[in-house]
């Protein structure tokens, strides 16, 4: 007696015997039938978050989420040969777009991926895509790939590809403290940790490990016992002497938001609220003895950390300086200098 089951979320049906001995795979011979199946995933979604996508393989902007796809023979898919980055759309402005774009192209150069467009064209596409999406608050994420063309190891003969998508997301400032764990997942080597490439399996496993243990996220520690970073964010500390410290970027990703925080924090030094700002490596025991601790990242921009491996950081409550630093970044996103905020020309 055959039974029916569904593969995936878009409803591709197959038939098999209950013992699995027979399998009849449906064959899509009609394009309209295939499109209908692709749309089934989104039929029940009233307000999908994927507002617009750009694909260099198509040469334009797509609004239909069912068609936001990339070729299966793209080397970013089957070899992980790609890089990416993210910028924030905040109240109709692209925040720190140029800083993220520069890091994006630097990662691509290390990965030996040439962009199909010059930097100025990429920047123009970002702005036009954000405008077309009509998204006022969300994420602009983008990728450079070695491109489609074959299933070989080397992309020789392939044409590089560029993809970008706008995701609607109503993120807000974090003021509640979270707990973290030390990850048991090996961190990436410096070459790959400092390059924002699409191989995020270690990052995903580290995040899953934290969630399985009831924590917000995890912290990587390098093989010398120094604090590194979180799965997709930087980490910062405030000492009992009120000095802001971020781990050195020589083995971890150079976070654009983290670097912006270092610049903005000088204001608190000038006011005497902070005693100093420093980039230096901290051993785990030194970090755990700090007065305050926080994650720093584009979408956060800061998340206070009050517990690490079940032990409190400082007094075990959200620190006053952490909140001040969070306000600095949040205000910079909302009303900072023109160079950091590019207006999106919505029609």
C-alpha positions as CSV (number, residue, x, y, z in Angstrom):
1,X,0.0,0.0,0.0
2,X,1.7,3.2,-1.2
3,X,1.7,6.3,0.9
4,X,2.3,10.0,0.0
5,X,5.0,12.2,1.5
6,X,6.3,15.7,0.7
7,X,9.9,16.7,0.2
8,X,10.8,20.2,1.4
9,X,8.6,23.2,1.8
10,X,7.6,23.7,-1.8
11,X,5.5,20.6,-2.1
12,X,7.4,18.3,-4.5
13,X,5.5,15.1,-4.1
14,X,6.8,11.6,-4.5
15,X,5.2,8.1,-4.1
16,X,6.9,5.1,-2.4
17,X,5.9,1.9,-0.8
18,X,5.7,1.8,3.0
19,X,8.9,-0.3,3.2
20,X,10.8,2.1,0.9
21,X,11.4,-0.5,-1.7
22,X,9.7,1.5,-4.5
23,X,10.1,5.1,-5.3
24,X,8.5,7.0,-8.1
25,X,9.9,10.5,-8.5
26,X,7.6,13.1,-10.1
27,X,9.0,14.6,-13.3
28,X,8.2,18.3,-14.1
29,X,7.7,18.4,-17.9
30,X,5.8,21.7,-17.9
31,X,7.3,25.0,-16.9
32,X,4.0,26.4,-15.6
33,X,3.6,23.4,-13.3
34,X,7.1,23.9,-11.9
35,X,6.5,27.6,-11.3
36,X,3.2,26.7,-9.5
37,X,5.1,24.4,-7.2
38,X,7.7,27.0,-6.5
39,X,5.1,29.4,-5.5
40,X,3.3,27.0,-3.1
41,X,5.9,27.8,-0.5
42,X,4.9,31.4,-0.5
43,X,1.2,31.2,-1.0
44,X,0.5,31.2,2.8
45,X,3.0,33.9,3.6
46,X,1.3,37.2,3.8
47,X,4.3,39.5,4.1
48,X,7.5,37.7,3.0
49,X,10.8,39.2,4.2
50,X,12.7,38.9,0.9
51,X,11.9,42.2,-0.7
52,X,14.2,42.2,-3.7
53,X,17.2,40.4,-5.2
54,X,19.8,41.2,-7.8
55,X,21.5,38.6,-9.8
56,X,24.3,39.2,-12.3
57,X,23.5,35.9,-14.0
58,X,20.1,37.4,-14.9
59,X,21.3,41.0,-15.1
60,X,18.5,42.6,-13.1
61,X,16.3,42.8,-10.0
62,X,13.8,40.2,-9.0
63,X,10.8,40.7,-6.6
64,X,9.3,37.2,-6.7
65,X,10.8,35.2,-3.8
66,X,10.1,31.9,-5.6
67,X,12.5,33.0,-8.3
68,X,15.3,34.2,-6.0
69,X,17.6,31.3,-6.9
70,X,21.2,30.7,-8.0
71,X,22.5,28.0,-10.5
72,X,23.3,24.6,-9.0
73,X,26.6,24.6,-10.8
74,X,27.7,27.8,-9.2
75,X,31.0,27.2,-7.4
76,X,29.7,29.0,-4.3
77,X,27.0,26.2,-4.1
78,X,29.1,23.1,-4.6
79,X,32.6,24.2,-3.6
80,X,31.9,27.0,-1.1
81,X,34.0,29.3,-3.4
82,X,32.4,32.6,-2.5
83,X,32.5,35.6,-0.2
84,X,29.8,37.8,1.3
85,X,29.1,40.8,3.4
86,X,26.2,42.6,5.0
87,X,25.1,46.2,5.4
88,X,22.2,47.6,7.4
89,X,19.2,49.6,6.1
90,X,18.2,51.8,9.0
91,X,15.3,54.3,8.7
92,X,15.9,54.6,5.0
93,X,19.7,54.9,5.2
94,X,22.4,52.4,4.3
95,X,24.7,52.4,7.3
96,X,28.4,51.9,6.8
97,X,28.0,50.7,3.2
98,X,31.4,51.8,2.0
99,X,33.2,50.1,4.9
100,X,31.4,46.8,4.3
101,X,32.0,47.1,0.5
102,X,35.7,47.6,1.0
103,X,35.9,44.6,3.2
104,X,33.8,42.6,0.7
105,X,36.2,43.3,-2.1
106,X,39.2,42.6,0.1
107,X,37.7,39.2,0.9
108,X,37.1,38.5,-2.8
109,X,40.7,39.3,-3.6
110,X,42.0,36.8,-1.0
111,X,39.5,34.2,-2.4
112,X,40.8,34.9,-5.9
113,X,37.3,36.0,-7.1
114,X,37.1,38.9,-9.6
115,X,34.0,41.0,-9.5
116,X,32.0,41.2,-12.7
117,X,31.5,44.9,-12.0
118,X,33.8,47.7,-10.7
119,X,33.3,49.0,-7.2
120,X,31.3,52.0,-8.3
121,X,28.8,49.8,-10.2
122,X,28.4,47.5,-7.2
123,X,27.7,50.4,-4.9
124,X,25.2,51.8,-7.4
125,X,23.4,48.4,-7.6
126,X,23.2,48.3,-3.8
127,X,21.5,51.7,-3.6
128,X,19.2,50.9,-6.5
129,X,18.3,47.5,-5.0
130,X,17.5,49.1,-1.6
131,X,15.3,51.7,-3.3
132,X,13.5,49.1,-5.4
133,X,12.8,47.0,-2.3
134,X,11.1,49.9,-0.5
135,X,12.5,48.4,2.7
136,X,13.2,51.1,5.3
137,X,14.6,48.8,8.0
138,X,16.4,45.6,7.2
139,X,19.5,43.8,5.8
140,X,21.3,44.2,2.6
141,X,23.3,41.0,2.1
142,X,25.5,40.3,-0.9
143,X,27.8,37.7,-2.4
144,X,30.6,37.3,-4.9
145,X,31.0,33.8,-6.3
146,X,33.6,32.1,-8.5
147,X,30.5,31.6,-10.6
148,X,28.5,28.9,-12.5
149,X,29.9,26.8,-15.3
150,X,30.8,23.3,-14.1
151,X,31.1,21.0,-11.2
152,X,34.9,20.9,-11.1
153,X,37.2,21.9,-8.2
154,X,38.7,24.8,-10.1
155,X,36.5,27.6,-11.5
156,X,38.7,27.9,-14.6
157,X,36.5,28.8,-17.5
158,X,33.7,30.1,-15.2
159,X,32.4,33.7,-15.1
160,X,32.2,35.2,-11.6
161,X,28.8,36.1,-10.3
162,X,27.3,38.7,-8.0
163,X,24.1,38.3,-6.0
164,X,22.4,40.6,-3.5
165,X,19.2,40.5,-1.5
166,X,17.2,42.9,0.7
167,X,15.6,41.2,3.8
168,X,13.0,43.1,5.8
169,X,13.8,42.9,9.5
170,X,12.6,45.1,12.3
171,X,15.6,44.7,14.6
172,X,15.8,46.7,17.8
173,X,18.4,47.7,20.4
174,X,19.3,45.0,22.9
175,X,19.3,46.0,26.5
176,X,18.8,42.7,28.2
177,X,21.8,40.5,29.2
178,X,22.5,37.1,27.7
179,X,24.6,34.1,28.6
180,X,27.4,32.5,26.5
181,X,29.5,29.4,26.5
182,X,33.0,28.6,25.3
183,X,32.7,26.7,22.0
184,X,34.2,23.3,21.6
185,X,34.0,23.6,17.8
186,X,37.5,24.4,16.4
187,X,37.7,27.9,15.1
188,X,38.9,28.7,11.5
189,X,42.5,29.3,10.7
190,X,43.5,33.0,10.5
191,X,43.4,33.1,6.7
192,X,39.8,32.0,6.5
193,X,38.7,33.7,9.8
194,X,39.8,37.1,8.5
195,X,38.1,36.6,5.1
196,X,34.3,36.7,5.1
197,X,33.8,33.6,3.1
198,X,30.7,31.5,2.7
199,X,32.1,28.5,4.6
200,X,30.1,29.1,7.8
201,X,29.8,25.4,8.9
202,X,32.0,26.0,12.0
203,X,30.0,29.1,12.8
204,X,26.7,27.3,12.4
205,X,27.9,24.4,14.6
206,X,29.2,26.8,17.3
207,X,25.8,28.6,17.3
208,X,23.9,25.3,17.5
209,X,26.1,24.1,20.3
210,X,25.2,27.2,22.3
211,X,21.5,26.9,21.6
212,X,21.6,23.2,22.7
213,X,23.0,24.4,26.0
214,X,20.5,27.2,26.5
215,X,22.9,30.0,25.7
216,X,22.6,32.9,23.4
217,X,25.8,32.2,21.5
218,X,29.3,30.9,22.0
219,X,32.8,32.3,22.3
220,X,35.8,31.0,20.4
221,X,39.1,30.7,22.1
222,X,42.3,30.2,20.0
223,X,44.9,27.5,20.5
224,X,47.0,29.9,22.7
225,X,44.2,30.5,25.1
226,X,43.2,34.0,23.9
227,X,39.6,35.1,23.4
228,X,38.8,35.3,19.7
229,X,35.2,36.1,18.6
230,X,31.6,34.9,18.6
231,X,30.1,32.8,15.7
232,X,29.3,35.9,13.6
233,X,30.1,38.9,15.9
234,X,33.0,40.5,17.7
235,X,33.3,40.5,21.5
236,X,34.4,43.4,23.7
237,X,35.2,43.9,27.4
238,X,35.3,46.7,29.9
239,X,37.8,46.3,32.7
240,X,37.4,47.3,36.3
241,X,39.6,50.3,35.4
242,X,36.9,51.3,32.9
243,X,39.1,50.5,29.8
244,X,37.4,49.2,26.7
245,X,39.3,46.3,25.1
246,X,38.6,44.4,21.9
247,X,40.7,41.4,20.8
248,X,43.2,41.9,18.1
249,X,41.9,41.4,14.5
250,X,44.9,39.4,13.3
251,X,43.2,36.0,13.7
252,X,39.5,37.0,13.5
253,X,37.2,39.0,11.3
254,X,37.8,42.7,11.3
255,X,34.3,43.8,12.3
256,X,33.1,47.1,10.7
257,X,30.8,47.8,13.7
258,X,33.6,46.9,16.1
259,X,35.9,49.4,14.5
260,X,33.2,52.0,14.5
261,X,32.7,51.4,18.2
262,X,36.4,52.0,18.8
263,X,36.1,55.4,17.1
264,X,32.9,56.4,18.9
265,X,34.2,55.3,22.3
266,X,36.8,58.0,22.2
267,X,34.0,60.4,23.1
268,X,33.5,58.6,26.4
269,X,37.3,58.8,27.0
270,X,37.2,62.5,26.5
271,X,34.3,62.8,28.9
272,X,36.2,60.7,31.5
273,X,33.6,58.0,31.4
274,X,36.1,55.5,30.0
275,X,39.8,55.5,30.9
276,X,40.9,54.3,27.5
277,X,40.3,52.2,24.4
278,X,42.6,49.4,23.4
279,X,43.0,46.5,21.0
280,X,44.8,43.7,22.6
281,X,44.6,40.0,23.2
282,X,43.0,38.7,26.4
283,X,43.4,35.3,27.9
284,X,40.2,33.6,28.9
285,X,40.8,34.1,32.7
286,X,41.4,37.8,32.2
287,X,38.3,38.2,30.0
288,X,36.1,36.3,32.5
289,X,37.4,38.6,35.2
290,X,36.3,41.8,33.3
291,X,33.7,44.1,34.7
292,X,31.5,44.1,31.6
293,X,31.3,42.1,28.4
294,X,29.4,42.4,25.1
295,X,28.9,41.2,21.6
296,X,29.4,43.8,18.8
297,X,27.9,43.3,15.4
298,X,26.0,45.1,12.6
299,X,22.5,44.0,13.5
300,X,22.9,44.2,17.3
301,X,24.7,46.6,17.4
302,X,25.6,45.5,21.0
303,X,24.3,42.6,23.1
304,X,25.3,42.7,26.8
305,X,26.8,39.5,28.1
306,X,26.2,38.8,31.8
307,X,27.2,35.1,32.2
308,X,29.9,33.0,30.6
309,X,30.1,29.3,31.2
310,X,27.5,29.6,34.0
311,X,29.6,32.2,35.8
312,X,28.7,35.9,36.1
313,X,30.6,38.6,34.3
314,X,31.2,41.4,36.8
315,X,28.1,41.8,39.0
316,X,26.1,39.5,36.7
317,X,23.9,42.4,35.5
318,X,24.0,44.6,32.4
319,X,26.7,47.2,32.8
320,X,26.2,50.9,32.7
321,X,29.1,51.4,30.2
322,X,27.8,48.6,28.0
323,X,24.5,50.5,27.6
324,X,26.3,53.8,27.0
325,X,28.4,52.2,24.2
326,X,25.2,50.7,22.8
327,X,23.5,54.1,22.8
328,X,26.6,55.5,21.0
329,X,26.3,53.0,18.2
330,X,22.5,53.1,18.0
331,X,22.5,56.9,17.7
332,X,25.2,56.7,15.1
333,X,23.0,54.4,13.0
334,X,20.0,56.7,13.5
335,X,21.5,60.2,13.1
336,X,25.3,59.9,12.7
337,X,27.5,61.7,10.2
338,X,26.6,61.7,6.6
339,X,29.7,59.6,5.6
340,X,28.3,56.7,7.6
341,X,24.7,57.0,6.4
342,X,23.8,57.0,2.7
343,X,20.1,58.0,1.9
344,X,18.2,55.5,-0.1
345,X,16.4,57.3,-3.0
346,X,13.0,55.6,-2.7
347,X,10.5,56.6,-5.4
